Amino acid sequence: MAAFGTEALKTPGAGKDLKLEIVKWGTSGDMAYSVSRFTGGITAPTGYVVAISQRQPDGSLKTVAQVSIPDPPVKK
């Protein structure tokens, strides 16, 4: 899967129009989550990204899981 992302980023201009809008976020203990809406994606034009982060000993947050969910194709 990493190879796919690496190849997608080699496309000229890939991601230059990418925009993220946070739809919802929250925390519980040392965990945090965010749900974001994306447009201008590299592999899909629109969709959502869900990310889970965990607080590290130094106080920073590290993303421990992330998934992109593209919108279904528009039926004609």
NUDOSE-940927 format. One record per residue (C-alpha): residue in three letters; y, x, z. Coordinates in nm, 3 decimals, padded with zeros to 5 digits, always signed. Layout:
BEGIN
<kedo><type>ALA</type><north>Y</north><east>X</east><up>Z</up></kedo>
...
This chain:
BEGIN
<kedo><type>MET</type><north>+00.000</north><east>+00.000</east><up>+00.000</up></kedo>
<kedo><type>ALA</type><north>+00.240</north><east>+00.286</east><up>+00.074</up></kedo>
<kedo><type>ALA</type><north>+00.185</north><east>+00.419</east><up>-00.279</up></kedo>
<kedo><type>PHE</type><north>+00.296</north><east>+00.081</east><up>-00.419</up></kedo>
<kedo><type>GLY</type><north>+00.622</north><east>+00.094</east><up>-00.222</up></kedo>
<kedo><type>THR</type><north>+00.683</north><east>+00.454</east><up>-00.323</up></kedo>
<kedo><type>GLU</type><north>+00.636</north><east>+00.368</east><up>-00.691</up></kedo>
<kedo><type>ALA</type><north>+00.857</north><east>+00.057</east><up>-00.662</up></kedo>
<kedo><type>LEU</type><north>+01.140</north><east>+00.269</east><up>-00.520</up></kedo>
<kedo><type>LYS</type><north>+01.120</north><east>+00.507</east><up>-00.819</up></kedo>
<kedo><type>THR</type><north>+01.248</north><east>+00.226</east><up>-01.044</up></kedo>
<kedo><type>PRO</type><north>+01.611</north><east>+00.303</east><up>-01.135</up></kedo>
<kedo><type>GLY</type><north>+01.843</north><east>+00.086</east><up>-00.923</up></kedo>
<kedo><type>ALA</type><north>+01.558</north><east>-00.048</east><up>-00.708</up></kedo>
<kedo><type>GLY</type><north>+01.694</north><east>-00.216</east><up>-00.400</up></kedo>
<kedo><type>LYS</type><north>+02.062</north><east>-00.171</east><up>-00.489</up></kedo>
<kedo><type>ASP</type><north>+02.119</north><east>-00.549</east><up>-00.474</up></kedo>
<kedo><type>LEU</type><north>+01.902</north><east>-00.602</east><up>-00.165</up></kedo>
<kedo><type>LYS</type><north>+02.069</north><east>-00.817</east><up>+00.100</up></kedo>
<kedo><type>LEU</type><north>+01.928</north><east>-00.913</east><up>+00.440</up></kedo>
<kedo><type>GLU</type><north>+02.055</north><east>-01.197</east><up>+00.656</up></kedo>
<kedo><type>ILE</type><north>+01.914</north><east>-01.231</east><up>+01.007</up></kedo>
<kedo><type>VAL</type><north>+01.795</north><east>-01.589</east><up>+01.052</up></kedo>
<kedo><type>LYS</type><north>+01.654</north><east>-01.560</east><up>+01.404</up></kedo>
<kedo><type>TRP</type><north>+01.586</north><east>-01.289</east><up>+01.660</up></kedo>
<kedo><type>GLY</type><north>+01.476</north><east>-01.258</east><up>+02.018</up></kedo>
<kedo><type>THR</type><north>+01.330</north><east>-01.040</east><up>+02.288</up></kedo>
<kedo><type>SER</type><north>+01.062</north><east>-01.059</east><up>+02.553</up></kedo>
<kedo><type>GLY</type><north>+01.011</north><east>-00.767</east><up>+02.788</up></kedo>
<kedo><type>ASP</type><north>+00.994</north><east>-00.448</east><up>+02.582</up></kedo>
<kedo><type>MET</type><north>+00.929</north><east>-00.636</east><up>+02.255</up></kedo>
<kedo><type>ALA</type><north>+01.178</north><east>-00.774</east><up>+02.003</up></kedo>
<kedo><type>TYR</type><north>+01.138</north><east>-00.974</east><up>+01.682</up></kedo>
<kedo><type>SER</type><north>+01.356</north><east>-01.066</east><up>+01.389</up></kedo>
<kedo><type>VAL</type><north>+01.321</north><east>-01.305</east><up>+01.098</up></kedo>
<kedo><type>SER</type><north>+01.546</north><east>-01.217</east><up>+00.804</up></kedo>
<kedo><type>ARG</type><north>+01.610</north><east>-01.376</east><up>+00.464</up></kedo>
<kedo><type>PHE</type><north>+01.620</north><east>-01.131</east><up>+00.174</up></kedo>
<kedo><type>THR</type><north>+01.764</north><east>-01.159</east><up>-00.175</up></kedo>
<kedo><type>GLY</type><north>+01.761</north><east>-00.897</east><up>-00.448</up></kedo>
<kedo><type>GLY</type><north>+01.422</north><east>-00.765</east><up>-00.343</up></kedo>
<kedo><type>ILE</type><north>+01.233</north><east>-00.490</east><up>-00.521</up></kedo>
<kedo><type>THR</type><north>+00.899</north><east>-00.669</east><up>-00.565</up></kedo>
<kedo><type>ALA</type><north>+01.017</north><east>-01.030</east><up>-00.524</up></kedo>
<kedo><type>PRO</type><north>+01.364</north><east>-01.176</east><up>-00.582</up></kedo>
<kedo><type>THR</type><north>+01.380</north><east>-01.374</east><up>-00.254</up></kedo>
<kedo><type>GLY</type><north>+01.185</north><east>-01.434</east><up>+00.064</up></kedo>
<kedo><type>TYR</type><north>+01.162</north><east>-01.352</east><up>+00.434</up></kedo>
<kedo><type>VAL</type><north>+01.090</north><east>-01.042</east><up>+00.641</up></kedo>
<kedo><type>VAL</type><north>+00.940</north><east>-01.067</east><up>+00.991</up></kedo>
<kedo><type>ALA</type><north>+00.964</north><east>-00.751</east><up>+01.204</up></kedo>
<kedo><type>ILE</type><north>+00.827</north><east>-00.673</east><up>+01.551</up></kedo>
<kedo><type>SER</type><north>+00.980</north><east>-00.384</east><up>+01.746</up></kedo>
<kedo><type>GLN</type><north>+00.896</north><east>-00.219</east><up>+02.077</up></kedo>
<kedo><type>ARG</type><north>+01.131</north><east>-00.041</east><up>+02.317</up></kedo>
<kedo><type>GLN</type><north>+01.049</north><east>+00.330</east><up>+02.342</up></kedo>
<kedo><type>PRO</type><north>+01.071</north><east>+00.547</east><up>+02.657</up></kedo>
<kedo><type>ASP</type><north>+01.407</north><east>+00.687</east><up>+02.535</up></kedo>
<kedo><type>GLY</type><north>+01.549</north><east>+00.331</east><up>+02.505</up></kedo>
<kedo><type>SER</type><north>+01.540</north><east>+00.311</east><up>+02.126</up></kedo>
<kedo><type>LEU</type><north>+01.352</north><east>+00.041</east><up>+01.933</up></kedo>
<kedo><type>LYS</type><north>+01.066</north><east>+00.127</east><up>+01.698</up></kedo>
<kedo><type>THR</type><north>+00.936</north><east>-00.120</east><up>+01.439</up></kedo>
<kedo><type>VAL</type><north>+00.564</north><east>-00.154</east><up>+01.504</up></kedo>
<kedo><type>ALA</type><north>+00.483</north><east>-00.429</east><up>+01.252</up></kedo>
<kedo><type>GLN</type><north>+00.661</north><east>-00.581</east><up>+00.954</up></kedo>
<kedo><type>VAL</type><north>+00.567</north><east>-00.826</east><up>+00.682</up></kedo>
<kedo><type>SER</type><north>+00.754</north><east>-00.946</east><up>+00.374</up></kedo>
<kedo><type>ILE</type><north>+00.685</north><east>-01.301</east><up>+00.261</up></kedo>
<kedo><type>PRO</type><north>+00.811</north><east>-01.376</east><up>-00.091</up></kedo>
<kedo><type>ASP</type><north>+00.920</north><east>-01.724</east><up>-00.184</up></kedo>
<kedo><type>PRO</type><north>+00.669</north><east>-01.903</east><up>-00.409</up></kedo>
<kedo><type>PRO</type><north>+00.752</north><east>-01.910</east><up>-00.780</up></kedo>
<kedo><type>VAL</type><north>+00.966</north><east>-02.202</east><up>-00.893</up></kedo>
<kedo><type>LYS</type><north>+00.750</north><east>-02.458</east><up>-01.075</up></kedo>
<kedo><type>LYS</type><north>+00.890</north><east>-02.581</east><up>-01.403</up></kedo>
